[in-house]
Amino acid sequence: MFDPDIPADHVDLTGAMFRDQFNGLKALSDTVPAGPPGENGTSVTGAVIDGTNTLNPGEPATAQTSFKARISHTLFEDPYRLIRRDM
């Protein structure tokens, strides 16, 4: 089950923790009904990550996607977060 409070601040990060989160998100996305089919010949032929930006702590993370000439363009923005390893 997806838990938006994971990972908590100042905890060790584990693969199992992230697998659980990704599996929870997948389960949520599987419940969204499919939309109507698109027109023939309008499929996406490629994808590009246009960039990743670091935001100030406390700002919400964002992802923006646009489509140009059948290519998906995505920009990710994530807040800076200190991870302490001495705990």
ABEGO torsion letter per residue (X at the ends): XBBAAOBBBGBBBBAAAAAAAAAAAAAAAAABBBBBBBBBGABBABBBBAEBBBBBBGBBBBBBBBBBGGBBBBBBBBBBBBBBAAX
